Amino acid sequence: MTALTLNISGMSCGHCVGAVKQALAAVPGVQVDAVAIGTAVVQYDPATVTAERIAQAVADEGYPAVVAG
């Protein structure tokens, strides 16, 4: 597993945190470590999913996400 931190825009409340956590958990190969307003930390299997796909899953929920670098 590989660690990944996402910086996420548009989050402002517990509902946002829950929506992002649920979106991340639904991606095959992803294990959610922590989600807070503005950030998420996950472990993922690079053989199963890309970092870009993980960020896209969050963006699809309405929260633009970028891989922290």
CHARMM-style PDB file with segment names, atoms N, HN, CA, C and O in Angstrom:
ATOM      1  N   MET     1       0.850  -1.179   0.000  1.00  0.00      PROA
ATOM      2  CA  MET     1       0.000   0.000   0.000  1.00  0.00      PROA
ATOM      3  C   MET     1       0.895   1.242   0.000  1.00  0.00      PROA
ATOM      4  O   MET     1       1.996   1.252   0.552  1.00  0.00      PROA
ATOM      5  N   THR     2       0.374   2.277  -0.640  1.00  0.00      PROA
ATOM      6  HN  THR     2      -0.520   2.268  -1.089  1.00  0.00      PROA
ATOM      7  CA  THR     2       1.077   3.542  -0.753  1.00  0.00      PROA
ATOM      8  C   THR     2       0.242   4.624  -0.101  1.00  0.00      PROA
ATOM      9  O   THR     2      -0.975   4.667  -0.283  1.00  0.00      PROA
ATOM     10  N   ALA     3       0.888   5.501   0.659  1.00  0.00      PROA
ATOM     11  HN  ALA     3       1.876   5.466   0.807  1.00  0.00      PROA
ATOM     12  CA  ALA     3       0.182   6.604   1.313  1.00  0.00      PROA
ATOM     13  C   ALA     3      -0.070   7.728   0.310  1.00  0.00      PROA
ATOM     14  O   ALA     3       0.742   7.991  -0.578  1.00  0.00      PROA
ATOM     15  N   LEU     4      -1.217   8.381   0.478  1.00  0.00      PROA
ATOM     16  HN  LEU     4      -1.876   8.168   1.199  1.00  0.00      PROA
ATOM     17  CA  LEU     4      -1.588   9.504  -0.390  1.00  0.00      PROA
ATOM     18  C   LEU     4      -2.323  10.534   0.442  1.00  0.00      PROA
ATOM     19  O   LEU     4      -3.241  10.200   1.191  1.00  0.00      PROA
ATOM     20  N   THR     5      -1.915  11.796   0.309  1.00  0.00      PROA
ATOM     21  HN  THR     5      -1.169  12.067  -0.300  1.00  0.00      PROA
ATOM     22  CA  THR     5      -2.617  12.895   0.953  1.00  0.00      PROA
ATOM     23  C   THR     5      -3.236  13.764  -0.130  1.00  0.00      PROA
ATOM     24  O   THR     5      -2.574  14.134  -1.100  1.00  0.00      PROA
ATOM     25  N   LEU     6      -4.506  14.083   0.045  1.00  0.00      PROA
ATOM     26  HN  LEU     6      -5.044  13.782   0.833  1.00  0.00      PROA
ATOM     27  CA  LEU     6      -5.225  14.954  -0.881  1.00  0.00      PROA
ATOM     28  C   LEU     6      -5.539  16.275  -0.194  1.00  0.00      PROA
ATOM     29  O   LEU     6      -5.929  16.298   0.974  1.00  0.00      PROA
ATOM     30  N   ASN     7      -5.369  17.368  -0.917  1.00  0.00      PROA
ATOM     31  HN  ASN     7      -5.053  17.349  -1.865  1.00  0.00      PROA
ATOM     32  CA  ASN     7      -5.857  18.668  -0.480  1.00  0.00      PROA
ATOM     33  C   ASN     7      -7.190  18.882  -1.184  1.00  0.00      PROA
ATOM     34  O   ASN     7      -7.283  18.779  -2.407  1.00  0.00      PROA
ATOM     35  N   ILE     8      -8.221  19.182  -0.397  1.00  0.00      PROA
ATOM     36  HN  ILE     8      -8.146  19.266   0.596  1.00  0.00      PROA
ATOM     37  CA  ILE     8      -9.583  19.211  -0.917  1.00  0.00      PROA
ATOM     38  C   ILE     8     -10.208  20.571  -0.659  1.00  0.00      PROA
ATOM     39  O   ILE     8     -10.161  21.086   0.458  1.00  0.00      PROA
ATOM     40  N   SER     9     -10.794  21.149  -1.703  1.00  0.00      PROA
ATOM     41  HN  SER     9     -10.832  20.730  -2.611  1.00  0.00      PROA
ATOM     42  CA  SER     9     -11.465  22.446  -1.599  1.00  0.00      PROA
ATOM     43  C   SER     9     -12.964  22.256  -1.405  1.00  0.00      PROA
ATOM     44  O   SER     9     -13.527  21.229  -1.782  1.00  0.00      PROA
ATOM     45  N   GLY    10     -13.596  23.255  -0.816  1.00  0.00      PROA
ATOM     46  HN  GLY    10     -13.139  24.090  -0.510  1.00  0.00      PROA
ATOM     47  CA  GLY    10     -15.055  23.285  -0.745  1.00  0.00      PROA
ATOM     48  C   GLY    10     -15.659  22.563   0.446  1.00  0.00      PROA
ATOM     49  O   GLY    10     -16.882  22.543   0.590  1.00  0.00      PROA
ATOM     50  N   MET    11     -14.849  21.977   1.296  1.00  0.00      PROA
ATOM     51  HN  MET    11     -13.855  21.993   1.179  1.00  0.00      PROA
ATOM     52  CA  MET    11     -15.371  21.286   2.485  1.00  0.00      PROA
ATOM     53  C   MET    11     -15.562  22.303   3.605  1.00  0.00      PROA
ATOM     54  O   MET    11     -14.692  23.137   3.853  1.00  0.00      PROA
ATOM     55  N   SER    12     -16.722  22.223   4.286  1.00  0.00      PROA
ATOM     56  HN  SER    12     -17.429  21.545   4.084  1.00  0.00      PROA
ATOM     57  CA  SER    12     -16.970  23.194   5.353  1.00  0.00      PROA
ATOM     58  C   SER    12     -17.663  22.621   6.584  1.00  0.00      PROA
ATOM     59  O   SER    12     -17.885  23.343   7.557  1.00  0.00      PROA
ATOM     60  N   CYS    13     -18.011  21.324   6.558  1.00  0.00      PROA
ATOM     61  HN  CYS    13     -17.832  20.738   5.768  1.00  0.00      PROA
ATOM     62  CA  CYS    13     -18.782  20.790   7.684  1.00  0.00      PROA
ATOM     63  C   CYS    13     -18.634  19.273   7.778  1.00  0.00      PROA
ATOM     64  O   CYS    13     -17.967  18.644   6.956  1.00  0.00      PROA
ATOM     65  N   GLY    14     -19.258  18.715   8.781  1.00  0.00      PROA
ATOM     66  HN  GLY    14     -19.800  19.226   9.448  1.00  0.00      PROA
ATOM     67  CA  GLY    14     -19.213  17.275   8.979  1.00  0.00      PROA
ATOM     68  C   GLY    14     -19.842  16.498   7.840  1.00  0.00      PROA
ATOM     69  O   GLY    14     -19.402  15.393   7.522  1.00  0.00      PROA
ATOM     70  N   HSD    15     -20.874  17.068   7.221  1.00  0.00      PROA
ATOM     71  HN  HSD    15     -21.232  17.966   7.480  1.00  0.00      PROA
ATOM     72  CA  HSD    15     -21.489  16.401   6.074  1.00  0.00      PROA
ATOM     73  C   HSD    15     -20.473  16.262   4.941  1.00  0.00      PROA
ATOM     74  O   HSD    15     -20.406  15.222   4.287  1.00  0.00      PROA
ATOM     75  N   CYS    16     -19.695  17.298   4.715  1.00  0.00      PROA
ATOM     76  HN  CYS    16     -19.750  18.143   5.247  1.00  0.00      PROA
ATOM     77  CA  CYS    16     -18.666  17.256   3.672  1.00  0.00      PROA
ATOM     78  C   CYS    16     -17.651  16.162   3.968  1.00  0.00      PROA
ATOM     79  O   CYS    16     -17.265  15.408   3.076  1.00  0.00      PROA
ATOM     80  N   VAL    17     -17.223  16.079   5.214  1.00  0.00      PROA
ATOM     81  HN  VAL    17     -17.536  16.692   5.939  1.00  0.00      PROA
ATOM     82  CA  VAL    17     -16.265  15.059   5.621  1.00  0.00      PROA
ATOM     83  C   VAL    17     -16.843  13.670   5.355  1.00  0.00      PROA
ATOM     84  O   VAL    17     -16.157  12.799   4.820  1.00  0.00      PROA
ATOM     85  N   GLY    18     -18.107  13.467   5.728  1.00  0.00      PROA
ATOM     86  HN  GLY    18     -18.664  14.175   6.162  1.00  0.00      PROA
ATOM     87  CA  GLY    18     -18.757  12.177   5.510  1.00  0.00      PROA
ATOM     88  C   GLY    18     -18.879  11.822   4.043  1.00  0.00      PROA
ATOM     89  O   GLY    18     -18.669  10.672   3.655  1.00  0.00      PROA
ATOM     90  N   ALA    19     -19.223  12.818   3.217  1.00  0.00      PROA
ATOM     91  HN  ALA    19     -19.394  13.751   3.532  1.00  0.00      PROA
ATOM     92  CA  ALA    19     -19.370  12.568   1.779  1.00  0.00      PROA
ATOM     93  C   ALA    19     -18.037  12.184   1.149  1.00  0.00      PROA
ATOM     94  O   ALA    19     -17.980  11.275   0.321  1.00  0.00      PROA
ATOM     95  N   VAL    20     -16.970  12.866   1.534  1.00  0.00      PROA
ATOM     96  HN  VAL    20     -17.016  13.604   2.207  1.00  0.00      PROA
ATOM     97  CA  VAL    20     -15.649  12.566   0.991  1.00  0.00      PROA
ATOM     98  C   VAL    20     -15.194  11.188   1.462  1.00  0.00      PROA
ATOM     99  O   VAL    20     -14.658  10.408   0.675  1.00  0.00      PROA
ATOM    100  N   LYS    21     -15.404  10.886   2.737  1.00  0.00      PROA
ATOM    101  HN  LYS    21     -15.840  11.519   3.377  1.00  0.00      PROA
ATOM    102  CA  LYS    21     -15.008   9.581   3.280  1.00  0.00      PROA
ATOM    103  C   LYS    21     -15.726   8.456   2.537  1.00  0.00      PROA
ATOM    104  O   LYS    21     -15.118   7.445   2.187  1.00  0.00      PROA
ATOM    105  N   GLN    22     -17.017   8.641   2.301  1.00  0.00      PROA
ATOM    106  HN  GLN    22     -17.511   9.463   2.585  1.00  0.00      PROA
ATOM    107  CA  GLN    22     -17.808   7.626   1.603  1.00  0.00      PROA
ATOM    108  C   GLN    22     -17.327   7.461   0.160  1.00  0.00      PROA
ATOM    109  O   GLN    22     -17.219   6.337  -0.331  1.00  0.00      PROA
ATOM    110  N   ALA    23     -17.038   8.570  -0.517  1.00  0.00      PROA
ATOM    111  HN  ALA    23     -17.125   9.483  -0.117  1.00  0.00      PROA
ATOM    112  CA  ALA    23     -16.557   8.506  -1.900  1.00  0.00      PROA
ATOM    113  C   ALA    23     -15.224   7.771  -1.982  1.00  0.00      PROA
ATOM    114  O   ALA    23     -15.010   6.965  -2.887  1.00  0.00      PROA
ATOM    115  N   LEU    24     -14.338   8.048  -1.044  1.00  0.00      PROA
ATOM    116  HN  LEU    24     -14.512   8.703  -0.308  1.00  0.00      PROA
ATOM    117  CA  LEU    24     -13.034   7.389  -1.048  1.00  0.00      PROA
ATOM    118  C   LEU    24     -13.166   5.900  -0.739  1.00  0.00      PROA
ATOM    119  O   LEU    24     -12.511   5.072  -1.373  1.00  0.00      PROA
ATOM    120  N   ALA    25     -13.998   5.563   0.217  1.00  0.00      PROA
ATOM    121  HN  ALA    25     -14.531   6.235   0.732  1.00  0.00      PROA
ATOM    122  CA  ALA    25     -14.171   4.168   0.615  1.00  0.00      PROA
ATOM    123  C   ALA    25     -14.766   3.324  -0.506  1.00  0.00      PROA
ATOM    124  O   ALA    25     -14.582   2.107  -0.530  1.00  0.00      PROA
ATOM    125  N   ALA    26     -15.475   3.958  -1.430  1.00  0.00      PROA
ATOM    126  HN  ALA    26     -15.624   4.946  -1.411  1.00  0.00      PROA
ATOM    127  CA  ALA    26     -16.106   3.235  -2.529  1.00  0.00      PROA
ATOM    128  C   ALA    26     -15.131   2.894  -3.657  1.00  0.00      PROA
ATOM    129  O   ALA    26     -15.468   2.117  -4.549  1.00  0.00      PROA
ATOM    130  N   VAL    27     -13.936   3.466  -3.624  1.00  0.00      PROA
ATOM    131  HN  VAL    27     -13.662   4.097  -2.899  1.00  0.00      PROA
ATOM    132  CA  VAL    27     -12.946   3.219  -4.682  1.00  0.00      PROA
ATOM    133  C   VAL    27     -12.198   1.922  -4.363  1.00  0.00      PROA
ATOM    134  O   VAL    27     -11.582   1.814  -3.302  1.00  0.00      PROA
ATOM    135  N   PRO    28     -12.245   0.936  -5.268  1.00  0.00      PROA
ATOM    136  CA  PRO    28     -11.511  -0.317  -5.032  1.00  0.00      PROA
ATOM    137  C   PRO    28     -10.018  -0.057  -4.856  1.00  0.00      PROA
ATOM    138  O   PRO    28      -9.422   0.715  -5.607  1.00  0.00      PROA
ATOM    139  N   GLY    29      -9.422  -0.704  -3.865  1.00  0.00      PROA
ATOM    140  HN  GLY    29      -9.906  -1.332  -3.255  1.00  0.00      PROA
ATOM    141  CA  GLY    29      -7.992  -0.565  -3.625  1.00  0.00      PROA
ATOM    142  C   GLY    29      -7.625   0.562  -2.687  1.00  0.00      PROA
ATOM    143  O   GLY    29      -6.442   0.821  -2.466  1.00  0.00      PROA
ATOM    144  N   VAL    30      -8.639   1.254  -2.116  1.00  0.00      PROA
ATOM    145  HN  VAL    30      -9.600   1.043  -2.296  1.00  0.00      PROA
ATOM    146  CA  VAL    30      -8.382   2.393  -1.243  1.00  0.00      PROA
ATOM    147  C   VAL    30      -8.808   2.068   0.185  1.00  0.00      PROA
ATOM    148  O   VAL    30      -9.891   1.533   0.420  1.00  0.00      PROA
ATOM    149  N   GLN    31      -7.940   2.399   1.127  1.00  0.00      PROA
ATOM    150  HN  GLN    31      -7.060   2.834   0.936  1.00  0.00      PROA
ATOM    151  CA  GLN    31      -8.245   2.297   2.556  1.00  0.00      PROA
ATOM    152  C   GLN    31      -8.151   3.715   3.121  1.00  0.00      PROA
ATOM    153  O   GLN    31      -7.101   4.350   3.024  1.00  0.00      PROA
ATOM    154  N   VAL    32      -9.232   4.214   3.706  1.00  0.00      PROA
ATOM    155  HN  VAL    32     -10.085   3.699   3.785  1.00  0.00      PROA
ATOM    156  CA  VAL    32      -9.272   5.575   4.237  1.00  0.00      PROA
ATOM    157  C   VAL    32      -8.635   5.596   5.623  1.00  0.00      PROA
ATOM    158  O   VAL    32      -9.053   4.859   6.517  1.00  0.00      PROA
ATOM    159  N   ASP    33      -7.622   6.444   5.796  1.00  0.00      PROA
ATOM    160  HN  ASP    33      -7.283   7.042   5.070  1.00  0.00      PROA
ATOM    161  CA  ASP    33      -6.982   6.608   7.102  1.00  0.00      PROA
ATOM    162  C   ASP    33      -7.645   7.736   7.884  1.00  0.00      PROA
ATOM    163  O   ASP    33      -7.996   7.559   9.051  1.00  0.00      PROA
ATOM    164  N   ALA    34      -7.820   8.908   7.242  1.00  0.00      PROA
ATOM    165  HN  ALA    34      -7.535   9.051   6.295  1.00  0.00      PROA
ATOM    166  CA  ALA    34      -8.383  10.071   7.930  1.00  0.00      PROA
ATOM    167  C   ALA    34      -8.937  11.051   6.920  1.00  0.00      PROA
ATOM    168  O   ALA    34      -8.365  11.256   5.849  1.00  0.00      PROA
ATOM    169  N   VAL    35     -10.061  11.654   7.278  1.00  0.00      PROA
ATOM    170  HN  VAL    35     -10.525  11.488   8.148  1.00  0.00      PROA
ATOM    171  CA  VAL    35     -10.636  12.730   6.475  1.00  0.00      PROA
ATOM    172  C   VAL    35     -10.985  13.860   7.432  1.00  0.00      PROA
ATOM    173  O   VAL    35     -11.624  13.636   8.460  1.00  0.00      PROA
ATOM    174  N   ALA    36     -10.567  15.063   7.096  1.00  0.00      PROA
ATOM    175  HN  ALA    36     -10.047  15.245   6.261  1.00  0.00      PROA
ATOM    176  CA  ALA    36     -10.890  16.261   7.855  1.00  0.00      PROA
ATOM    177  C   ALA    36     -11.216  17.359   6.854  1.00  0.00      PROA
ATOM    178  O   ALA    36     -10.981  17.199   5.657  1.00  0.00      PROA
ATOM    179  N   ILE    37     -11.744  18.453   7.330  1.00  0.00      PROA
ATOM    180  HN  ILE    37     -11.935  18.583   8.303  1.00  0.00      PROA
ATOM    181  CA  ILE    37     -12.063  19.556   6.425  1.00  0.00      PROA
ATOM    182  C   ILE    37     -10.780  19.989   5.719  1.00  0.00      PROA
ATOM    183  O   ILE    37      -9.817  20.411   6.360  1.00  0.00      PROA
ATOM    184  N   GLY    38     -10.783  19.881   4.395  1.00  0.00      PROA
ATOM    185  HN  GLY    38     -11.565  19.538   3.875  1.00  0.00      PROA
ATOM    186  CA  GLY    38      -9.662  20.320   3.575  1.00  0.00      PROA
ATOM    187  C   GLY    38      -8.610  19.280   3.244  1.00  0.00      PROA
ATOM    188  O   GLY    38      -7.701  19.552   2.460  1.00  0.00      PROA
ATOM    189  N   THR    39      -8.715  18.084   3.831  1.00  0.00      PROA
ATOM    190  HN  THR    39      -9.453  17.863   4.468  1.00  0.00      PROA
ATOM    191  CA  THR    39      -7.671  17.100   3.578  1.00  0.00      PROA
ATOM    192  C   THR    39      -8.175  15.673   3.784  1.00  0.00      PROA
ATOM    193  O   THR    39      -9.136  15.432   4.514  1.00  0.00      PROA
ATOM    194  N   ALA    40      -7.511  14.751   3.131  1.00  0.00      PROA
ATOM    195  HN  ALA    40      -6.730  14.946   2.538  1.00  0.00      PROA
ATOM    196  CA  ALA    40      -7.778  13.328   3.328  1.00  0.00      PROA
ATOM    197  C   ALA    40      -6.470  12.577   3.187  1.00  0.00      PROA
ATOM    198  O   ALA    40      -5.619  12.926   2.369  1.00  0.00      PROA
ATOM    199  N   VAL    41      -6.322  11.532   4.006  1.00  0.00      PROA
ATOM    200  HN  VAL    41      -7.013  11.249   4.671  1.00  0.00      PROA
ATOM    201  CA  VAL    41      -5.147  10.664   3.938  1.00  0.00      PROA
ATOM    202  C   VAL    41      -5.660   9.249   3.732  1.00  0.00      PROA
ATOM    203  O   VAL    41      -6.496   8.759   4.491  1.00  0.00      PROA
ATOM    204  N   VAL    42      -5.148   8.603   2.693  1.00  0.00      PROA
ATOM    205  HN  VAL    42      -4.469   9.001   2.077  1.00  0.00      PROA
ATOM    206  CA  VAL    42      -5.551   7.234   2.384  1.00  0.00      PROA
ATOM    207  C   VAL    42      -4.322   6.386   2.109  1.00  0.00      PROA
ATOM    208  O   VAL    42      -3.228   6.901   1.875  1.00  0.00      PROA
ATOM    209  N   GLN    43      -4.523   5.085   2.143  1.00  0.00      PROA
ATOM    210  HN  GLN    43      -5.411   4.666   2.334  1.00  0.00      PROA
ATOM    211  CA  GLN    43      -3.557   4.110   1.657  1.00  0.00      PROA
ATOM    212  C   GLN    43      -4.200   3.498   0.413  1.00  0.00      PROA
ATOM    213  O   GLN    43      -5.401   3.229   0.406  1.00  0.00      PROA
ATOM    214  N   TYR    44      -3.415   3.277  -0.630  1.00  0.00      PROA
ATOM    215  HN  TYR    44      -2.439   3.495  -0.625  1.00  0.00      PROA
ATOM    216  CA  TYR    44      -3.991   2.687  -1.831  1.00  0.00      PROA
ATOM    217  C   TYR    44      -3.023   1.714  -2.484  1.00  0.00      PROA
ATOM    218  O   TYR    44      -1.808   1.785  -2.298  1.00  0.00      PROA
ATOM    219  N   ASP    45      -3.602   0.808  -3.253  1.00  0.00      PROA
ATOM    220  HN  ASP    45      -4.589   0.751  -3.404  1.00  0.00      PROA
ATOM    221  CA  ASP    45      -2.839  -0.191  -3.990  1.00  0.00      PROA
ATOM    222  C   ASP    45      -2.615   0.326  -5.404  1.00  0.00      PROA
ATOM    223  O   ASP    45      -3.555   0.359  -6.198  1.00  0.00      PROA
ATOM    224  N   PRO    46      -1.381   0.735  -5.740  1.00  0.00      PROA
ATOM    225  CA  PRO    46      -1.118   1.294  -7.070  1.00  0.00      PROA
ATOM    226  C   PRO    46      -1.375   0.314  -8.205  1.00  0.00      PROA
ATOM    227  O   PRO    46      -1.508   0.734  -9.354  1.00  0.00      PROA
ATOM    228  N   ALA    47      -1.448  -0.971  -7.915  1.00  0.00      PROA
ATOM    229  HN  ALA    47      -1.340  -1.312  -6.981  1.00  0.00      PROA
ATOM    230  CA  ALA    47      -1.751  -1.959  -8.956  1.00  0.00      PROA
ATOM    231  C   ALA    47      -3.241  -1.964  -9.274  1.00  0.00      PROA
ATOM    232  O   ALA    47      -3.657  -2.494 -10.305  1.00  0.00      PROA
ATOM    233  N   THR    48      -4.042  -1.378  -8.396  1.00  0.00      PROA
ATOM    234  HN  THR    48      -3.704  -0.947  -7.559  1.00  0.00      PROA
ATOM    235  CA  THR    48      -5.491  -1.377  -8.561  1.00  0.00      PROA
ATOM    236  C   THR    48      -6.039  -0.028  -9.007  1.00  0.00      PROA
ATOM    237  O   THR    48      -6.963   0.030  -9.818  1.00  0.00      PROA
ATOM    238  N   VAL    49      -5.473   1.058  -8.479  1.00  0.00      PROA
ATOM    239  HN  VAL    49      -4.723   1.011  -7.820  1.00  0.00      PROA
ATOM    240  CA  VAL    49      -6.029   2.391  -8.715  1.00  0.00      PROA
ATOM    241  C   VAL    49      -4.898   3.421  -8.731  1.00  0.00      PROA
ATOM    242  O   VAL    49      -3.867   3.232  -8.086  1.00  0.00      PROA
ATOM    243  N   THR    50      -5.101   4.513  -9.473  1.00  0.00      PROA
ATOM    244  HN  THR    50      -5.939   4.668  -9.997  1.00  0.00      PROA
ATOM    245  CA  THR    50      -4.112   5.593  -9.530  1.00  0.00      PROA
ATOM    246  C   THR    50      -4.490   6.708  -8.563  1.00  0.00      PROA
ATOM    247  O   THR    50      -5.646   6.831  -8.159  1.00  0.00      PROA
ATOM    248  N   ALA    51      -3.513   7.506  -8.203  1.00  0.00      PROA
ATOM    249  HN  ALA    51      -2.574   7.406  -8.531  1.00  0.00      PROA
ATOM    250  CA  ALA    51      -3.767   8.664  -7.350  1.00  0.00      PROA
ATOM    251  C   ALA    51      -4.743   9.619  -8.027  1.00  0.00      PROA
ATOM    252  O   ALA    51      -5.590  10.220  -7.365  1.00  0.00      PROA
ATOM    253  N   GLU    52      -4.626   9.757  -9.329  1.00  0.00      PROA
ATOM    254  HN  GLU    52      -3.938   9.270  -9.867  1.00  0.00      PROA
ATOM    255  CA  GLU    52      -5.514  10.657 -10.069  1.00  0.00      PROA
ATOM    256  C   GLU    52      -6.960  10.171 -10.006  1.00  0.00      PROA
ATOM    257  O   GLU    52      -7.879  10.982  -9.896  1.00  0.00      PROA
ATOM    258  N   ARG    53      -7.167   8.864 -10.074  1.00  0.00      PROA
ATOM    259  HN  ARG    53      -6.420   8.205 -10.164  1.00  0.00      PROA
ATOM    260  CA  ARG    53      -8.527   8.302  -9.982  1.00  0.00      PROA
ATOM    261  C   ARG    53      -9.114   8.546  -8.602  1.00  0.00      PROA
ATOM    262  O   ARG    53     -10.312   8.800  -8.474  1.00  0.00      PROA
ATOM    263  N   ILE    54      -8.291   8.474  -7.576  1.00  0.00      PROA
ATOM    264  HN  ILE    54      -7.318   8.268  -7.680  1.00  0.00      PROA
ATOM    265  CA  ILE    54      -8.754   8.728  -6.215  1.00  0.00      PROA
ATOM    266  C   ILE    54      -9.189  10.191  -6.084  1.00  0.00      PROA
ATOM    267  O   ILE    54     -10.255  10.480  -5.540  1.00  0.00      PROA
ATOM    268  N   ALA    55      -8.365  11.105  -6.581  1.00  0.00      PROA
ATOM    269  HN  ALA    55      -7.499  10.871  -7.022  1.00  0.00      PROA
ATOM    270  CA  ALA    55      -8.720  12.528  -6.540  1.00  0.00      PROA
ATOM    271  C   ALA    55      -9.990  12.786  -7.344  1.00  0.00      PROA
ATOM    272  O   ALA    55     -10.813  13.613  -6.951  1.00  0.00      PROA
ATOM    273  N   GLN    56     -10.157  12.092  -8.458  1.00  0.00      PROA
ATOM    274  HN  GLN    56      -9.488  11.420  -8.778  1.00  0.00      PROA
ATOM    275  CA  GLN    56     -11.351  12.269  -9.287  1.00  0.00      PROA
ATOM    276  C   GLN    56     -12.609  11.805  -8.558  1.00  0.00      PROA
ATOM    277  O   GLN    56     -13.670  12.409  -8.716  1.00  0.00      PROA
ATOM    278  N   ALA    57     -12.506  10.752  -7.771  1.00  0.00      PROA
ATOM    279  HN  ALA    57     -11.644  10.261  -7.642  1.00  0.00      PROA
ATOM    280  CA  ALA    57     -13.663  10.265  -7.009  1.00  0.00      PROA
ATOM    281  C   ALA    57     -14.153  11.338  -6.040  1.00  0.00      PROA
ATOM    282  O   ALA    57     -15.357  11.503  -5.844  1.00  0.00      PROA
ATOM    283  N   VAL    58     -13.216  12.065  -5.438  1.00  0.00      PROA
ATOM    284  HN  VAL    58     -12.238  11.932  -5.597  1.00  0.00      PROA
ATOM    285  CA  VAL    58     -13.587  13.156  -4.535  1.00  0.00      PROA
ATOM    286  C   VAL    58     -14.191  14.308  -5.338  1.00  0.00      PROA
ATOM    287  O   VAL    58     -15.206  14.881  -4.941  1.00  0.00      PROA
ATOM    288  N   ALA    59     -13.570  14.645  -6.460  1.00  0.00      PROA
ATOM    289  HN  ALA    59     -12.745  14.180  -6.783  1.00  0.00      PROA
ATOM    290  CA  ALA    59     -14.086  15.724  -7.307  1.00  0.00      PROA
ATOM    291  C   ALA    59     -15.489  15.409  -7.822  1.00  0.00      PROA
ATOM    292  O   ALA    59     -16.316  16.309  -7.970  1.00  0.00      PROA
ATOM    293  N   ASP    60     -15.753  14.140  -8.092  1.00  0.00      PROA
ATOM    294  HN  ASP    60     -15.081  13.409  -7.972  1.00  0.00      PROA
ATOM    295  CA  ASP    60     -17.085  13.736  -8.562  1.00  0.00      PROA
ATOM    296  C   ASP    60     -18.158  13.987  -7.506  1.00  0.00      PROA
ATOM    297  O   ASP    60     -19.337  14.105  -7.840  1.00  0.00      PROA
ATOM    298  N   GLU    61     -17.764  14.069  -6.242  1.00  0.00      PROA
ATOM    299  HN  GLU    61     -16.806  13.973  -5.971  1.00  0.00      PROA
ATOM    300  CA  GLU    61     -18.691  14.387  -5.151  1.00  0.00      PROA
ATOM    301  C   GLU    61     -18.888  15.894  -5.017  1.00  0.00      PROA
ATOM    302  O   GLU    61     -19.708  16.346  -4.218  1.00  0.00      PROA
ATOM    303  N   GLY    62     -18.138  16.672  -5.799  1.00  0.00      PROA
ATOM    304  HN  GLY    62     -17.472  16.305  -6.448  1.00  0.00      PROA
ATOM    305  CA  GLY    62     -18.291  18.125  -5.773  1.00  0.00      PROA
ATOM    306  C   GLY    62     -17.219  18.854  -4.984  1.00  0.00      PROA
ATOM    307  O   GLY    62     -17.361  20.041  -4.691  1.00  0.00      PROA
ATOM    308  N   TYR    63     -16.144  18.149  -4.636  1.00  0.00      PROA
ATOM    309  HN  TYR    63     -16.029  17.185  -4.874  1.00  0.00      PROA
ATOM    310  CA  TYR    63     -15.059  18.748  -3.867  1.00  0.00      PROA
ATOM    311  C   TYR    63     -13.759  18.603  -4.648  1.00  0.00      PROA
ATOM    312  O   TYR    63     -13.157  17.530  -4.657  1.00  0.00      PROA
ATOM    313  N   PRO    64     -13.322  19.683  -5.306  1.00  0.00      PROA
ATOM    314  CA  PRO    64     -12.084  19.590  -6.085  1.00  0.00      PROA
ATOM    315  C   PRO    64     -10.912  19.136  -5.203  1.00  0.00      PROA
ATOM    316  O   PRO    64     -10.695  19.672  -4.116  1.00  0.00      PROA
ATOM    317  N   ALA    65     -10.170  18.149  -5.686  1.00  0.00      PROA
ATOM    318  HN  ALA    65     -10.347  17.713  -6.569  1.00  0.00      PROA
ATOM    319  CA  ALA    65      -9.074  17.572  -4.914  1.00  0.00      PROA
ATOM    320  C   ALA    65      -7.815  17.500  -5.752  1.00  0.00      PROA
ATOM    321  O   ALA    65      -7.863  17.232  -6.953  1.00  0.00      PROA
ATOM    322  N   VAL    66      -6.693  17.742  -5.105  1.00  0.00      PROA
ATOM    323  HN  VAL    66      -6.654  17.959  -4.130  1.00  0.00      PROA
ATOM    324  CA  VAL    66      -5.387  17.602  -5.750  1.00  0.00      PROA
ATOM    325  C   VAL    66      -4.485  16.792  -4.836  1.00  0.00      PROA
ATOM    326  O   VAL    66      -4.601  16.852  -3.612  1.00  0.00      PROA
ATOM    327  N   VAL    67      -3.597  16.047  -5.439  1.00  0.00      PROA
ATOM    328  HN  VAL    67      -3.503  15.998  -6.433  1.00  0.00      PROA
ATOM    329  CA  VAL    67      -2.640  15.258  -4.689  1.00  0.00      PROA
ATOM    330  C   VAL    67      -1.632  16.226  -4.064  1.00  0.00      PROA
ATOM    331  O   VAL    67      -1.028  17.035  -4.769  1.00  0.00      PROA
ATOM    332  N   ALA    68      -1.451  16.144  -2.755  1.00  0.00      PROA
ATOM    333  HN  ALA    68      -1.942  15.487  -2.182  1.00  0.00      PROA
ATOM    334  CA  ALA    68      -0.483  16.992  -2.064  1.00  0.00      PROA
ATOM    335  C   ALA    68       0.916  16.571  -2.497  1.00  0.00      PROA
ATOM    336  O   ALA    68       1.226  15.382  -2.571  1.00  0.00      PROA
ATOM    337  N   GLY    69       1.743  17.550  -2.778  1.00  0.00      PROA
ATOM    338  HN  GLY    69       1.491  18.516  -2.718  1.00  0.00      PROA
ATOM    339  CA  GLY    69       3.038  17.189  -3.291  1.00  0.00      PROA
ATOM    340  C   GLY    69       4.134  17.679  -2.476  1.00  0.00      PROA
ATOM    341  OT1 GLY    69       5.298  17.442  -2.799  1.00  0.00      PROA
TER     342      GLY     69
END
